[in-house]
């Protein structure tokens, strides 16, 4: 990478998915052309390009379904059956979108050059053949997205820690005093006791008689009320944005207004949450 040149997160993901879908298809095109030339079977270059790139475009168009699954899935630890069901449903939807668009593009391209696309088998056979490959593609894309999001979260936590260390080093020396350990929040998670520094908490969400305390590493499910947890957190660091949610101010990256007066808050983790207009003043002026 050139000095001073850096891709945005969105541009980086776009490059990742373009390579993911179009690099293998380009290799397949070259392989088909090479095989036909070797076997003495002439073929127009546009035909394998049509076959392969129509598949890549269809897969790219279906990719938002993978994002939707990762964003909406409750998590394997919290609700494994619901998470599995959502992934299976969207995996099938991914296959339907990919196959439909792929076949449609092939029919259109062949018609534009005055030909007729002949599929190798019935539509049912094609669907059963392609959907198995789509299941693998879906799983790989979901794994890439999950690992990428975890790496982003980890890098932001590291950057936050480094910034805090740099601030501590640059702070003027104070008179010697008794050094106390940083305050930590004690959480009773099942039969375990977990200690979490408030700075590590991204958000706290109400979940019935429990609260979900999200850090960069995991989500802790604790049997306490949201108000009870809020009383133990530094008021300058945490703000209530909804009757069921607290946010760490340090994790807020962007705030967008809605016509209704509510707000969409984008966190440094990439997560987007809704803030009620009832708490707008506390958020923006606190």
Secondary structure, DSSP 8 states (H G I E B T S, - for coil): --TT----HHHHHHHHHHHHHHHHHHHHHHHHHHHHHHTT----HHHHHHHHHHHHHHHHHHHHHHHHHHHH---TTT-HHHHHHHHHHHHHHHHHHHHHHHHHHHHHHHHHTT-----SS-HHHHHHHHHHHHHHHHHHHHHHHHHHHHHHHHHHHHHHHHHHHHHHHHS------------EEEEEETTEEEEEEGGGEEEEEEETTEEEEEESS-EEEESS-HHHHHHHS-TTTEEEEETTEEEEGGGEEEEEE-TTS-EEEEETTS-EEEE-GGGHHHHHH-
